[in-house]
Structures are given as C-alpha cells and as structure tokens.
Amino acid sequence: MIDADGVVLGKLAVQVATLLRGKHKPEFTPYQELGDYVIVVNAEKIAVTGRKRSGKTYYRHSGYPGGITATPFAKALKKNAAFPVEHAVRGMLPKNRMGRKLFTNMKVYVGPEHPHEAQKPEKIELPTSAEE
C-alpha cells in the first residue's frame, strides 16, 4: 500500500511499476509475472513539479479527422483523480499482454479508505516533494 499524499507523480509511478513487475525481487524474470499487488490511496493529493499542474495536457484521438481531444491536468484530476496515476503507471509497464495483466494488479483510490484491509497490506513509505 502506498500513500500518494504529497508524492511526486513520476516518482510514485516508477515505484509502483517496479513493484508490479517484481523487479525488486531477486528471482525477477522479464517474461514471468512475479510482481506484487499495489494499492495507491489519496490519489487526489498527488504532487507535480514545475508548471505541470497548469501546463500538462492529456491527449486522446477518436480516429476521425479532427477528432483529437485535449484535457488539461487540473481538469483531469478534478474529473477522475485516479486517472493521472493510472496513466503514468500504464506508460511504464510493458506494451503487451503481460503489461495489461500487470495493470490489473494495481488499485487506485481517491481517498484514504480502501476495501483491502483483510489482506493486511504493508505500507511503503515514499519521500514527499517537501522532503527532497
């Protein structure tokens, strides 16, 4: 379990992708799924550096001419606070069927509550942007 409160988005995504793939384990093998399940809480309190809060933009295209849609970071965070975290982590996973499967091992929650207490998740501490 990782608390995203005040953690820089990129640093959080790197750590989550490493845990999902299992690269922190000595028995890591690139073609096997050996990673852990990851729970990210407080996704709405994520930190970004520089002018990204006002300048970062997410793009998607419908496939039709002129069908591009741009969504600023602040608007995407307001609409679905889990999206920036999921988007960053998905970009760091392999682009194949294993990457799609690994992505299902991550759960992102907007608030501090999550329904996985019965699994006794271990809390992982990441440095916040104020500690750097």
N, CA, C and O atoms as a MOPAC input file, in Angstrom:
PM7 MOZYME 1SCF
protein

 N      0.84300 1    -1.17500 1     0.00000 1
 C      0.00000 1     0.00000 1     0.00000 1
 C      0.88800 1     1.23700 1     0.00000 1
 O      1.82900 1     1.32800 1     0.78700 1
 N      0.59100 1     2.18700 1    -0.88000 1
 C      1.36700 1     3.41500 1    -0.99200 1
 C      0.42500 1     4.59500 1    -0.81600 1
 O     -0.62400 1     4.66500 1    -1.45600 1
 N      0.81000 1     5.52900 1     0.06200 1
 C      0.05400 1     6.75800 1     0.26200 1
 C      0.63500 1     7.82100 1    -0.66600 1
 O      1.80700 1     8.17600 1    -0.54100 1
 N     -0.17800 1     8.33300 1    -1.59900 1
 C      0.29600 1     9.28100 1    -2.61200 1
 C      0.24800 1    10.72600 1    -2.14200 1
 O      0.50600 1    11.62800 1    -2.93800 1
 N     -0.07000 1    10.97400 1    -0.89400 1
 C     -0.20500 1    12.33400 1    -0.37400 1
 C      1.13600 1    13.07300 1    -0.43400 1
 O      2.05500 1    12.75300 1     0.32000 1
 N      1.24600 1    14.06400 1    -1.33300 1
 C      2.44500 1    14.87500 1    -1.44600 1
 C      3.58800 1    14.23100 1    -2.20300 1
 O      4.66900 1    14.81600 1    -2.26400 1
 N      3.40200 1    13.05800 1    -2.78000 1
 C      4.45800 1    12.36700 1    -3.51500 1
 C      4.41900 1    12.83500 1    -4.97400 1
 O      3.34200 1    12.99300 1    -5.54800 1
 N      5.58000 1    13.05200 1    -5.56100 1
 C      5.66300 1    13.47800 1    -6.95800 1
 C      5.16200 1    12.34100 1    -7.85300 1
 O      5.51500 1    11.17900 1    -7.65600 1
 N      4.34000 1    12.69300 1    -8.83200 1
 C      3.67200 1    11.71200 1    -9.68800 1
 C      4.63800 1    10.74800 1   -10.36100 1
 O      4.40700 1     9.53900 1   -10.32800 1
 N      5.71300 1    11.24000 1   -10.97000 1
 C      6.65800 1    10.37300 1   -11.67600 1
 C      7.37600 1     9.41600 1   -10.75500 1
 O      7.56200 1     8.24700 1   -11.09300 1
 N      7.78500 1     9.90200 1    -9.58300 1
 C      8.49000 1     9.04100 1    -8.62900 1
 C      7.56900 1     7.95200 1    -8.08900 1
 O      8.00400 1     6.82400 1    -7.85800 1
 N      6.29800 1     8.29100 1    -7.89000 1
 C      5.31600 1     7.30500 1    -7.45900 1
 C      5.12400 1     6.24700 1    -8.54100 1
 O      5.09400 1     5.05200 1    -8.24700 1
 N      4.99600 1     6.68500 1    -9.79100 1
 C      4.75300 1     5.75200 1   -10.89700 1
 C      5.92000 1     4.79800 1   -11.08600 1
 O      5.71300 1     3.61600 1   -11.36300 1
 N      7.15100 1     5.29400 1   -10.94100 1
 C      8.33300 1     4.42500 1   -11.07100 1
 C      8.30200 1     3.33500 1   -10.00300 1
 O      8.53700 1     2.16400 1   -10.30100 1
 N      8.01400 1     3.71800 1    -8.76800 1
 C      7.99300 1     2.74700 1    -7.66600 1
 C      6.88200 1     1.71700 1    -7.85300 1
 O      7.09700 1     0.52300 1    -7.64100 1
 N      5.69900 1     2.17500 1    -8.24900 1
 C      4.56300 1     1.26500 1    -8.44000 1
 C      4.84800 1     0.29100 1    -9.58800 1
 O      4.57700 1    -0.90300 1    -9.46700 1
 N      5.39400 1     0.79800 1   -10.70300 1
 C      5.69300 1    -0.07700 1   -11.84600 1
 C      6.74600 1    -1.12000 1   -11.47200 1
 O      6.66400 1    -2.26800 1   -11.91000 1
 N      7.73100 1    -0.72700 1   -10.66900 1
 C      8.75600 1    -1.67500 1   -10.21800 1
 C      8.14700 1    -2.77500 1    -9.36600 1
 O      8.48500 1    -3.94800 1    -9.52700 1
 N      7.24300 1    -2.40100 1    -8.44900 1
 C      6.58900 1    -3.39700 1    -7.59100 1
 C      5.67600 1    -4.31400 1    -8.39700 1
 O      5.62100 1    -5.51600 1    -8.14000 1
 N      4.95700 1    -3.75500 1    -9.37100 1
 C      4.05200 1    -4.57300 1   -10.19500 1
 C      4.81900 1    -5.59900 1   -11.02400 1
 O      4.37600 1    -6.73900 1   -11.16200 1
 N      5.96200 1    -5.20400 1   -11.57300 1
 C      6.75400 1    -6.12300 1   -12.40200 1
 C      7.52300 1    -7.12800 1   -11.57200 1
 O      7.82200 1    -8.21800 1   -12.06000 1
 N      7.85600 1    -6.79700 1   -10.32300 1
 C      8.63600 1    -7.70000 1    -9.48100 1
 C     10.12600 1    -7.49100 1    -9.61100 1
 O     10.90500 1    -8.37500 1    -9.25200 1
 N     10.54900 1    -6.32600 1   -10.12500 1
 C     11.96800 1    -6.06400 1   -10.33500 1
 C     12.74200 1    -5.92000 1    -9.02700 1
 O     13.97200 1    -5.95800 1    -9.02600 1
 N     12.03200 1    -5.75800 1    -7.92200 1
 C     12.69300 1    -5.63000 1    -6.62200 1
 C     13.01900 1    -6.99100 1    -6.01300 1
 O     13.63100 1    -7.05600 1    -4.94600 1
 N     12.62900 1    -8.05900 1    -6.66100 1
 C     12.85400 1    -9.41000 1    -6.13400 1
 C     14.05900 1   -10.05900 1    -6.80700 1
 O     14.30200 1    -9.82600 1    -7.99200 1
 N     14.81300 1   -10.86300 1    -6.07400 1
 C     15.99000 1   -11.49900 1    -6.68000 1
 C     15.63500 1   -12.52900 1    -7.75300 1
 O     16.46900 1   -12.83200 1    -8.60600 1
 N     14.42600 1   -13.06900 1    -7.72900 1
 C     14.03800 1   -14.06800 1    -8.72400 1
 C     13.33400 1   -13.43900 1    -9.93300 1
 O     12.61300 1   -14.13800 1   -10.64600 1
 N     13.52500 1   -12.13900 1   -10.17900 1
 C     12.88900 1   -11.44200 1   -11.29800 1
 C     13.25200 1   -12.09600 1   -12.62600 1
 O     14.41800 1   -12.37600 1   -12.90400 1
 N     12.23100 1   -12.33100 1   -13.43400 1
 C     12.39600 1   -12.83800 1   -14.78900 1
 C     11.50200 1   -11.98600 1   -15.68600 1
 O     10.31600 1   -11.83800 1   -15.39000 1
 N     12.02700 1   -11.42500 1   -16.76500 1
 C     11.24600 1   -10.47800 1   -17.57100 1
 C      9.94900 1   -11.04100 1   -18.14000 1
 O      8.99200 1   -10.28800 1   -18.32000 1
 N      9.88400 1   -12.32100 1   -18.42400 1
 C      8.71000 1   -12.87500 1   -19.08900 1
 C      7.72800 1   -13.53200 1   -18.12500 1
 O      6.75600 1   -14.14200 1   -18.57000 1
 N      7.95400 1   -13.42600 1   -16.81900 1
 C      7.03700 1   -14.00900 1   -15.84600 1
 C      6.42000 1   -12.92200 1   -14.97900 1
 O      7.02500 1   -11.87700 1   -14.73700 1
 N      5.20900 1   -13.18600 1   -14.52000 1
 C      4.52600 1   -12.25900 1   -13.63100 1
 C      4.85400 1   -12.63800 1   -12.18500 1
 O      4.24000 1   -13.54200 1   -11.61800 1
 N      5.81300 1   -11.94800 1   -11.60200 1
 C      6.25400 1   -12.24400 1   -10.24000 1
 C      6.01700 1   -11.07000 1    -9.29700 1
 O      6.42600 1   -11.11500 1    -8.13700 1
 N      5.36000 1   -10.02000 1    -9.78400 1
 C      5.20100 1    -8.80000 1    -9.01100 1
 C      4.14800 1    -8.90500 1    -7.92300 1
 O      3.48100 1    -9.92800 1    -7.76700 1
 N      4.01800 1    -7.82700 1    -7.18100 1
 C      3.07200 1    -7.74100 1    -6.08300 1
 C      1.84300 1    -6.94900 1    -6.50800 1
 O      1.85800 1    -6.23600 1    -7.51100 1
 N      0.78700 1    -7.08700 1    -5.72900 1
 C     -0.37900 1    -6.23000 1    -5.89100 1
 C     -0.08300 1    -4.91300 1    -5.19100 1
 O      0.56000 1    -4.90100 1    -4.14200 1
 N     -0.54500 1    -3.80500 1    -5.76000 1
 C     -0.25300 1    -2.48700 1    -5.20500 1
 C     -1.56200 1    -1.71900 1    -5.02300 1
 O     -2.41300 1    -1.69800 1    -5.91200 1
 N     -1.70700 1    -1.08800 1    -3.85800 1
 C     -2.84500 1    -0.23200 1    -3.55500 1
 C     -2.31000 1     1.18300 1    -3.39100 1
 O     -1.40500 1     1.41800 1    -2.59000 1
 N     -2.86200 1     2.12300 1    -4.14500 1
 C     -2.47000 1     3.53100 1    -4.03200 1
 C     -3.66600 1     4.28900 1    -3.46400 1
 O     -4.75700 1     4.24900 1    -4.03200 1
 N     -3.46100 1     4.98400 1    -2.33700 1
 C     -4.52800 1     5.77600 1    -1.72000 1
 C     -4.16700 1     7.25400 1    -1.78400 1
 O     -3.00900 1     7.60600 1    -2.00800 1
 N     -5.15400 1     8.11400 1    -1.58900 1
 C     -5.00600 1     9.57600 1    -1.63200 1
 C     -4.48400 1    10.05000 1    -2.98500 1
 O     -3.59500 1    10.89900 1    -3.04400 1
 N     -5.02700 1     9.50900 1    -4.06200 1
 C     -4.56800 1     9.86900 1    -5.40400 1
 C     -4.83700 1    11.33100 1    -5.72800 1
 O     -4.13700 1    11.91500 1    -6.55500 1
 N     -5.83600 1    11.93200 1    -5.09500 1
 C     -6.15700 1    13.33100 1    -5.39700 1
 C     -5.13900 1    14.30800 1    -4.81400 1
 O     -5.14000 1    15.48300 1    -5.17900 1
 N     -4.27000 1    13.84300 1    -3.91300 1
 C     -3.27600 1    14.71000 1    -3.27300 1
 C     -1.88500 1    14.54700 1    -3.87800 1
 O     -0.88400 1    14.87200 1    -3.24000 1
 N     -1.82500 1    14.04600 1    -5.10400 1
 C     -0.55100 1    13.82700 1    -5.77500 1
 C      0.11400 1    15.17900 1    -6.06200 1
 O     -0.57200 1    16.17500 1    -6.29600 1
 N      1.43600 1    15.20900 1    -6.04300 1
 C      2.18300 1    16.42900 1    -6.32600 1
 C      2.80000 1    16.34200 1    -7.71500 1
 O      3.16800 1    15.26100 1    -8.17500 1
 N      2.90700 1    17.47800 1    -8.37100 1
 C      3.61600 1    17.57100 1    -9.63600 1
 C      4.58500 1    18.74000 1    -9.54300 1
 O      4.33200 1    19.70400 1    -8.82000 1
 N      5.68300 1    18.65800 1   -10.26600 1
 C      6.71000 1    19.68500 1   -10.18200 1
 C      6.54600 1    20.70900 1   -11.30100 1
 O      5.87800 1    20.45000 1   -12.30200 1
 N      7.15500 1    21.85600 1   -11.12200 1
 C      7.15200 1    22.88400 1   -12.14600 1
 C      5.76300 1    23.41300 1   -12.44100 1
 O      4.95200 1    23.60800 1   -11.53500 1
 N      5.49500 1    23.64400 1   -13.72200 1
 C      4.20600 1    24.20300 1   -14.13900 1
 C      3.25200 1    23.13400 1   -14.64600 1
 O      2.31100 1    23.44300 1   -15.37600 1
 N      3.48000 1    21.88900 1   -14.27200 1
 C      2.67600 1    20.79200 1   -14.81400 1
 C      1.20500 1    20.88200 1   -14.40200 1
 O      0.33500 1    20.46300 1   -15.16500 1
 N      0.90900 1    21.41400 1   -13.22000 1
 C     -0.48400 1    21.48400 1   -12.78200 1
 C     -1.31500 1    22.32900 1   -13.76100 1
 O     -2.49700 1    22.05000 1   -13.95900 1
 N     -0.71400 1    23.35100 1   -14.36900 1
 C     -1.45100 1    24.17700 1   -15.32700 1
 C     -1.05600 1    23.89100 1   -16.77400 1
 O     -1.81200 1    24.22200 1   -17.68700 1
 N      0.11400 1    23.28500 1   -17.00700 1
 C      0.59800 1    23.12500 1   -18.36900 1
 C      0.52100 1    21.73000 1   -18.95600 1
 O      0.52200 1    21.58300 1   -20.17800 1
 N      0.45300 1    20.69900 1   -18.12400 1
 C      0.42400 1    19.32500 1   -18.63600 1
 C     -0.93800 1    19.02800 1   -19.25800 1
 O     -1.97500 1    19.40200 1   -18.71200 1
 N     -0.92200 1    18.35900 1   -20.39700 1
 C     -2.15500 1    18.05600 1   -21.12300 1
 C     -2.17300 1    16.58800 1   -21.53700 1
 O     -1.16500 1    16.04800 1   -21.99400 1
 N     -3.32900 1    15.95000 1   -21.37200 1
 C     -3.52500 1    14.56900 1   -21.82300 1
 C     -4.30600 1    14.61100 1   -23.13300 1
 O     -5.30800 1    15.31700 1   -23.24000 1
 N     -3.84600 1    13.85200 1   -24.13200 1
 C     -4.48500 1    13.83100 1   -25.44000 1
 C     -5.06900 1    12.44600 1   -25.70700 1
 O     -4.53700 1    11.42300 1   -25.27600 1
 N     -6.19400 1    12.45900 1   -26.44300 1
 C     -6.73200 1    11.20500 1   -26.97100 1
 C     -7.35900 1    11.51500 1   -28.32200 1
 O     -7.76800 1    12.64700 1   -28.58300 1
 N     -7.42900 1    10.51800 1   -29.16600 1
 C     -7.91600 1    10.72800 1   -30.52400 1
 C     -8.97600 1     9.69100 1   -30.84300 1
 O     -8.80800 1     8.50800 1   -30.54700 1
 N    -10.06700 1    10.13700 1   -31.44900 1
 C    -11.18100 1     9.24700 1   -31.77100 1
 C    -10.89500 1     8.38300 1   -32.98800 1
 O    -11.55400 1     7.36200 1   -33.18900 1
 N     -9.91800 1     8.77800 1   -33.80800 1
 C     -9.62900 1     8.06000 1   -35.02900 1
 C    -10.19800 1     8.75700 1   -36.24500 1
 O     -9.84600 1     8.41100 1   -37.37300 1
 N    -11.07300 1     9.73500 1   -36.04200 1
 C    -11.64600 1    10.50400 1   -37.13200 1
 C    -10.81900 1    11.76300 1   -37.36800 1
 O    -10.15100 1    12.23200 1   -36.44700 1
 N    -10.84400 1    12.32400 1   -38.58100 1
 C    -10.12000 1    13.56900 1   -38.82600 1
 C    -10.61800 1    14.68800 1   -37.90500 1
 O    -11.82100 1    14.92500 1   -37.79200 1
 N     -9.69400 1    15.35500 1   -37.26400 1
 C    -10.06100 1    16.42200 1   -36.33200 1
 C    -10.60600 1    15.90500 1   -35.02100 1
 O    -11.20800 1    16.66900 1   -34.26600 1
 N    -10.41500 1    14.63900 1   -34.72800 1
 C    -11.00600 1    14.03000 1   -33.53700 1
 C    -10.11800 1    14.01900 1   -32.31800 1
 O    -10.30100 1    13.18100 1   -31.43500 1
 N     -9.15100 1    14.93400 1   -32.24000 1
 C     -8.26600 1    14.96200 1   -31.07800 1
 C     -8.93400 1    15.74700 1   -29.95000 1
 O     -9.57300 1    16.77200 1   -30.18600 1
 N     -8.77900 1    15.25700 1   -28.73700 1
 C     -9.31900 1    15.91600 1   -27.55500 1
 C     -8.19000 1    16.12500 1   -26.56700 1
 O     -7.44200 1    15.19800 1   -26.25600 1
 N     -8.07300 1    17.35200 1   -26.07400 1
 C     -7.03200 1    17.68200 1   -25.09900 1
 C     -7.68600 1    17.96400 1   -23.76500 1
 O     -8.67100 1    18.69800 1   -23.69000 1
 N     -7.13100 1    17.37500 1   -22.69800 1
 C     -7.63500 1    17.58400 1   -21.35200 1
 C     -6.49400 1    18.06600 1   -20.47400 1
 O     -5.50300 1    17.35200 1   -20.32400 1
 N     -6.59700 1    19.25700 1   -19.88800 1
 C     -5.54100 1    19.74000 1   -19.00400 1
 C     -5.45800 1    18.88900 1   -17.73400 1
 O     -6.43800 1    18.26800 1   -17.32500 1
 N     -4.27200 1    18.87200 1   -17.12000 1
 C     -4.03600 1    18.06400 1   -15.92700 1
 C     -5.01900 1    18.40000 1   -14.81800 1
 O     -5.57600 1    17.49700 1   -14.19400 1
 N     -5.24300 1    19.69500 1   -14.55900 1
 C     -6.12400 1    20.10500 1   -13.46100 1
 C     -7.55100 1    19.60200 1   -13.68600 1
 O     -8.21100 1    19.16900 1   -12.74000 1
 N     -8.03000 1    19.65600 1   -14.93200 1
 C     -9.37800 1    19.18400 1   -15.23300 1
 C     -9.46700 1    17.66600 1   -15.12600 1
 O    -10.46300 1    17.13600 1   -14.63200 1
 N     -8.43700 1    16.96700 1   -15.58300 1
 C     -8.42300 1    15.50300 1   -15.47400 1
 C     -8.39800 1    15.07000 1   -14.01400 1
 O     -9.04100 1    14.08900 1   -13.64100 1
 N     -7.65200 1    15.80700 1   -13.18700 1
 C     -7.57100 1    15.49300 1   -11.75400 1
 C     -8.91700 1    15.71300 1   -11.08300 1
 O     -9.30800 1    14.94900 1   -10.20100 1
 N     -9.63200 1    16.76400 1   -11.50300 1
 C    -10.93400 1    17.06300 1   -10.90700 1
 C    -11.98400 1    16.04000 1   -11.33200 1
 O    -12.82200 1    15.63500 1   -10.52700 1
 N    -11.93800 1    15.62100 1   -12.60800 1
 C    -12.92900 1    14.67700 1   -13.13500 1
 C    -12.72300 1    13.27200 1   -12.57600 1
 O    -13.67300 1    12.63300 1   -12.12400 1
 N    -11.47700 1    12.79100 1   -12.60600 1
 C    -11.16200 1    11.44800 1   -12.10700 1
 C     -9.75200 1    11.49700 1   -11.53000 1
 O     -8.77400 1    11.41400 1   -12.27300 1
 N     -9.64500 1    11.62800 1   -10.22600 1
 C     -8.34600 1    11.83000 1    -9.57300 1
 C     -7.41900 1    10.63300 1    -9.72800 1
 O     -6.20800 1    10.77900 1    -9.56500 1
 N     -7.94300 1     9.46500 1   -10.03300 1
 C     -7.10200 1     8.27800 1   -10.19600 1
 C     -6.45800 1     8.22700 1   -11.57800 1
 O     -5.46300 1     7.52500 1   -11.75800 1
 N     -6.99600 1     8.95200 1   -12.55800 1
 C     -6.51100 1     8.86400 1   -13.93700 1
 C     -5.03600 1     9.22300 1   -14.10500 1
 O     -4.31600 1     8.45700 1   -14.74600 1
 N     -4.53700 1    10.35400 1   -13.56200 1
 C     -3.11700 1    10.66400 1   -13.77600 1
 C     -2.17300 1     9.58900 1   -13.24600 1
 O     -1.14800 1     9.30600 1   -13.86600 1
 N     -2.51100 1     8.98800 1   -12.10300 1
 C     -1.66700 1     7.92800 1   -11.54400 1
 C     -1.72100 1     6.70000 1   -12.44800 1
 O     -0.68300 1     6.12100 1   -12.77000 1
 N     -2.91300 1     6.30400 1   -12.85500 1
 C     -3.05600 1     5.13100 1   -13.71800 1
 C     -2.36300 1     5.34800 1   -15.06600 1
 O     -1.71400 1     4.43800 1   -15.58100 1
 N     -2.49300 1     6.52600 1   -15.62800 1
 C     -1.88100 1     6.84600 1   -16.91700 1
 C     -0.35900 1     6.78500 1   -16.83400 1
 O      0.29300 1     6.25100 1   -17.73200 1
 N      0.20700 1     7.32900 1   -15.76100 1
 C      1.66300 1     7.33300 1   -15.59200 1
 C      2.20200 1     5.92100 1   -15.40100 1
 O      3.23100 1     5.56700 1   -15.97700 1
 N      1.51600 1     5.11600 1   -14.59800 1
 C      1.98400 1     3.74700 1   -14.34100 1
 C      1.82800 1     2.89000 1   -15.59600 1
 O      2.71700 1     2.10200 1   -15.92100 1
 N      0.70800 1     3.03800 1   -16.30000 1
 C      0.48700 1     2.24000 1   -17.51000 1
 C      1.57200 1     2.51900 1   -18.54900 1
 O      1.97600 1     1.61400 1   -19.27900 1
 N      2.03900 1     3.74800 1   -18.62000 1
 C      3.08700 1     4.09400 1   -19.56100 1
 C      4.42900 1     3.47500 1   -19.22600 1
 O      5.29900 1     3.39900 1   -20.09300 1
 N      4.62400 1     3.02700 1   -17.98300 1
 C      5.89200 1     2.43800 1   -17.55700 1
 C      5.87500 1     0.91500 1   -17.56300 1
 O      6.88700 1     0.28600 1   -17.25300 1
 N      4.74900 1     0.32100 1   -17.90700 1
 C      4.64900 1    -1.13600 1   -17.97900 1
 C      4.87000 1    -1.59000 1   -19.42100 1
 O      4.76300 1    -0.78000 1   -20.34200 1
 N      5.17800 1    -2.87300 1   -19.63200 1
 C      5.37200 1    -3.37500 1   -20.99000 1
 C      4.11800 1    -3.19800 1   -21.84100 1
 O      3.00100 1    -3.27500 1   -21.33100 1
 N      4.30300 1    -2.96300 1   -23.13300 1
 C      3.18500 1    -2.76500 1   -24.05200 1
 C      2.81800 1    -4.09900 1   -24.69800 1
 O      2.94500 1    -4.25600 1   -25.91200 1
 N      2.36800 1    -5.04900 1   -23.90300 1
 C      1.96700 1    -6.35800 1   -24.41300 1
 C      0.93100 1    -6.95500 1   -23.46400 1
 O      0.46100 1    -6.26900 1   -22.55700 1
 N      0.57300 1    -8.21100 1   -23.66000 1
 C     -0.48500 1    -8.80100 1   -22.83200 1
 C     -0.06900 1    -8.91600 1   -21.36900 1
 O     -0.92000 1    -8.84600 1   -20.48200 1
 N      1.23200 1    -9.09200 1   -21.10000 1
 C      1.67100 1    -9.15100 1   -19.71400 1
 C      1.51600 1    -7.79100 1   -19.04100 1
 O      1.13600 1    -7.72300 1   -17.87200 1
 N      1.80200 1    -6.71300 1   -19.76000 1
 C      1.63000 1    -5.37600 1   -19.21200 1
 C      0.17500 1    -5.08800 1   -18.87800 1
 O     -0.12000 1    -4.47400 1   -17.85300 1
 N     -0.73500 1    -5.53000 1   -19.74000 1
 C     -2.16700 1    -5.33800 1   -19.46600 1
 C     -2.60100 1    -6.13500 1   -18.24800 1
 O     -3.43200 1    -5.66600 1   -17.47000 1
 N     -2.05700 1    -7.32300 1   -18.07100 1
 C     -2.38400 1    -8.13400 1   -16.89900 1
 C     -1.79700 1    -7.52200 1   -15.62800 1
 O     -2.46300 1    -7.47900 1   -14.59300 1
 N     -0.54900 1    -7.04900 1   -15.70500 1
 C      0.07600 1    -6.42300 1   -14.54400 1
 C     -0.69400 1    -5.19200 1   -14.09100 1
 O     -0.77300 1    -4.91400 1   -12.89400 1
 N     -1.26300 1    -4.45200 1   -15.03800 1
 C     -2.00900 1    -3.24400 1   -14.69100 1
 C     -3.23400 1    -3.56700 1   -13.83900 1
 O     -3.66500 1    -2.73800 1   -13.03800 1
 N     -3.79800 1    -4.76600 1   -14.00300 1
 C     -4.96000 1    -5.14000 1   -13.19500 1
 C     -4.58000 1    -5.43600 1   -11.74700 1
 O     -5.46000 1    -5.55200 1   -10.89500 1
 N     -3.27300 1    -5.56200 1   -11.45100 1
 C     -2.82300 1    -5.82100 1   -10.08800 1
 C     -2.67200 1    -4.53700 1    -9.28100 1
 O     -2.21700 1    -4.58500 1    -8.13800 1
 N     -3.04000 1    -3.39600 1    -9.84700 1
 C     -2.95100 1    -2.12200 1    -9.15300 1
 C     -4.35000 1    -1.56600 1    -8.92200 1
 O     -5.18600 1    -1.58000 1    -9.82500 1
 N     -4.60000 1    -1.07900 1    -7.71900 1
 C     -5.86600 1    -0.43200 1    -7.39100 1
 C     -5.56100 1     0.97300 1    -6.89900 1
 O     -4.71400 1     1.15500 1    -6.02500 1
 N     -6.24100 1     1.96200 1    -7.45000 1
 C     -6.02800 1     3.36200 1    -7.08100 1
 C     -7.31800 1     3.88600 1    -6.46600 1
 O     -8.39500 1     3.73000 1    -7.04100 1
 N     -7.20200 1     4.51400 1    -5.28400 1
 C     -8.35000 1     5.06700 1    -4.58000 1
 C     -8.11800 1     6.54400 1    -4.32000 1
 O     -7.00200 1     6.97200 1    -4.02400 1
 N     -9.20100 1     7.32200 1    -4.43700 1
 C     -9.10500 1     8.77100 1    -4.29900 1
 C     -8.88000 1     9.17100 1    -2.85400 1
 O     -8.05400 1    10.04600 1    -2.59100 1
 N     -9.57000 1     8.57700 1    -1.92200 1
 C     -9.43700 1     8.93700 1    -0.51500 1
 C     -8.50600 1     7.98600 1     0.22900 1
 O     -7.85800 1     7.13400 1    -0.38000 1
 N     -8.44500 1     8.14100 1     1.55900 1
 C     -7.56300 1     7.28100 1     2.35100 1
 C     -8.14200 1     5.88700 1     2.62000 1
 O     -7.43100 1     5.01200 1     3.11600 1
 N     -9.40800 1     5.67300 1     2.30400 1
 C    -10.06200 1     4.39100 1     2.58200 1
 C     -9.93600 1     3.44100 1     1.40200 1
 O     -9.96600 1     3.86300 1     0.24600 1
 N     -9.79400 1     2.14500 1     1.70500 1
 C     -9.79700 1     1.11500 1     0.66600 1
 C    -10.36700 1    -0.16300 1     1.25600 1
 O    -10.27400 1    -0.37200 1     2.46500 1
 N    -10.96300 1    -1.03600 1     0.42400 1
 C    -11.62300 1    -2.24600 1     0.92900 1
 C    -10.70200 1    -3.46300 1     1.06300 1
 O    -11.18800 1    -4.59400 1     1.05000 1
 N     -9.39300 1    -3.26100 1     1.19000 1
 C     -8.46000 1    -4.39000 1     1.19200 1
 C     -7.78100 1    -4.59200 1     2.54900 1
 O     -6.68900 1    -5.15700 1     2.60200 1
 N     -8.38900 1    -4.15100 1     3.62600 1
 C     -7.78000 1    -4.28400 1     4.95400 1
 C     -7.61000 1    -5.74900 1     5.36200 1
 O     -6.68100 1    -6.08300 1     6.09700 1
 N     -8.49300 1    -6.61500 1     4.89400 1
 C     -8.42300 1    -8.03000 1     5.26400 1
 C     -7.15400 1    -8.69400 1     4.74300 1
 O     -6.71400 1    -9.70500 1     5.29000 1
 N     -6.56100 1    -8.13400 1     3.68800 1
 C     -5.33600 1    -8.70900 1     3.12500 1
 C     -4.08200 1    -8.21900 1     3.85100 1
 O     -2.97200 1    -8.62900 1     3.51200 1
 N     -4.25000 1    -7.34400 1     4.84900 1
 C     -3.13900 1    -6.81100 1     5.65500 1
 C     -2.01400 1    -6.25300 1     4.77000 1
 O     -0.90100 1    -6.77700 1     4.79100 1
 N     -2.29500 1    -5.19200 1     3.99000 1
 C     -1.25900 1    -4.64800 1     3.10800 1
 C     -0.14500 1    -3.98300 1     3.89800 1
 O     -0.38600 1    -3.35400 1     4.92800 1
 N      1.07900 1    -4.12900 1     3.40300 1
 C      2.23100 1    -3.47500 1     4.02600 1
 C      2.34500 1    -2.06900 1     3.46900 1
 O      2.23400 1    -1.86600 1     2.26000 1
 N      2.56600 1    -1.09200 1     4.35000 1
 C      2.69300 1     0.29900 1     3.91200 1
 C      4.12300 1     0.56400 1     3.45400 1
 O      5.08100 1     0.22200 1     4.14800 1
 N      4.26000 1     1.17700 1     2.27800 1
 C      5.55500 1     1.52300 1     1.71200 1
 C      5.69600 1     3.04200 1     1.76500 1
 O      4.83900 1     3.76100 1     1.25000 1
 N      6.76100 1     3.53200 1     2.37800 1
 C      6.98000 1     4.96100 1     2.50700 1
 C      7.77300 1     5.48100 1     1.31800 1
 O      8.81800 1     4.92800 1     0.97600 1
 N      7.28100 1     6.54200 1     0.68700 1
 C      7.97800 1     7.21600 1    -0.38700 1
 C      8.23500 1     8.65700 1     0.06500 1
 O      7.42100 1     9.21400 1     0.80200 1
 N      9.33200 1     9.26700 1    -0.35200 1
 C      9.60000 1    10.64600 1     0.05500 1
 C      8.60500 1    11.59600 1    -0.60900 1
 O      8.31300 1    11.47100 1    -1.79900 1
 N      8.08700 1    12.54500 1     0.17200 1
 C      7.16800 1    13.54400 1    -0.37600 1
 C      7.97500 1    14.65100 1    -1.03700 1
 O      9.19300 1    14.72100 1    -0.87400 1
 N      7.30200 1    15.51000 1    -1.77800 1
 C      8.00000 1    16.58200 1    -2.50700 1
 C      8.64600 1    17.56800 1    -1.54600 1
 O      9.61900 1    18.22300 1    -1.92000 1
 N      8.13800 1    17.70100 1    -0.31000 1
 C      8.70800 1    18.62800 1     0.66500 1
 C     10.02400 1    18.10100 1     1.24200 1
 O     10.84900 1    18.88800 1     1.70700 1
 N     10.23000 1    16.77800 1     1.21800 1
 C     11.41500 1    16.17900 1     1.81600 1
 C     12.61300 1    16.17900 1     0.88100 1
 O     13.72900 1    15.89100 1     1.31400 1
 N     12.40600 1    16.49800 1    -0.40300 1
 C     13.50800 1    16.42000 1    -1.38100 1
 C     14.45300 1    17.57600 1    -1.28100 1
 O     15.42400 1    17.64700 1    -2.03400 1

